[in-house]
């Protein structure tokens, strides 16, 4: 039985991970859960999986969770912690063999880093870990002989494809992108798109930020950065192609011209199960891909005019230092402003570009430097949002 700790247990990936655990009885035990603010849901998760330690976002949620668990007849209670220290306690629980890093934002980065330093196997679903601190985290993984197993569907697909050959035989990695809901929207109409339209992804059901990032294709830019660190490939060896059906999750081209592709359902439980059970492949309980439903597979080039965020991400990777960290932080602030209707859709890329121009390129060698760079980029992004909001305000307001 493999013992798991889950960071972000009440989020989309965390919930689906527990669904996989429940579908494979006897294979996994859950020793730690780190949740956010959803006391009701984490209480149900504790009741079902009986972890040793559980963490919530804030101190004022500890007592309500304890009372709810007592009311559910849980005795003894698990250790209940909160905040960054609580998440780290979950990630570094001595009995945890694997940590699923699925907490949203940089909040999960320090805890994941500490788990890597302790030699825990990592199932990685948190983009910020490698986008903000790729050099730091991968160096620690090499030093502690930790394999970072990608849960993200594209990187998970590449991980599977790479099992078909040696690294020296690889010519390039090919990440597929659906193009989001605005793939065919006239460029002149992009300023008018609404948050509701941006959140209507044609293929995947995901959290709000990643869905907007799919619409801007910033998520694909993040994936280029992640692929660089995960697989040790130069940025010139990582391509992105449009693939509206999202059936081919990604591909690897080898030096002899052969291309190996991974196809499957648009269901995150499939890559989650692959990561949790690796290096085994375990039969799933009903998640089967029906080839009869596949009518066509389309591929096309990505326009950086339509998707400037992809260009910005590649530029941040090229320049390095604190810029990838700033890219992520600025995007998070800009997406939140767009969802709050403080910023129009093209303004997301504009804010990110403004922050990258102002951010120093200093190399990040410690976790406190990463977090400081993240904080500074957020400050710059808030300034950029406020400036654009002021400029867009009607005269007389």
Buried (B, 14 or more C-beta within 10 A) or exposed (E): EEBBBBBBBBBBBBBBBBBBBEBBEEBBBBBBBBBBEBBEBBBBBBEEBEBBBBBBBEEEBBEEBBEBBEEEEBEEEBBBBBBBEBBBBBBBBEEBBBBBBBBBBBBBBBBBBBBBBBEBBBBBBBBBBBBBBBBBBBBBBEEEEBEBBBBBBBBBBBBBBBEEBEEEEBBBBBBBBBBBBBBEBEEEEBEEBEBEEBBEBBBBEBEBBBBBBBBBBBBBBBBBBBBBBBBEBEBEBBBBBBBBBBBBBBBBBBEEEEEBBBBBBBBBBBBBBBBBBBEEEBEBBEBEBEEEEEEEEEEEEBBBEBBBBBBBBBBBBEEEBBBBBBBBBBBBBBBBBBBEEBBBBBBBBBBBBBBBEBBEEEEBEEBEBBBBBBEBBBEBBBBBBEEBBEEEEEEEE
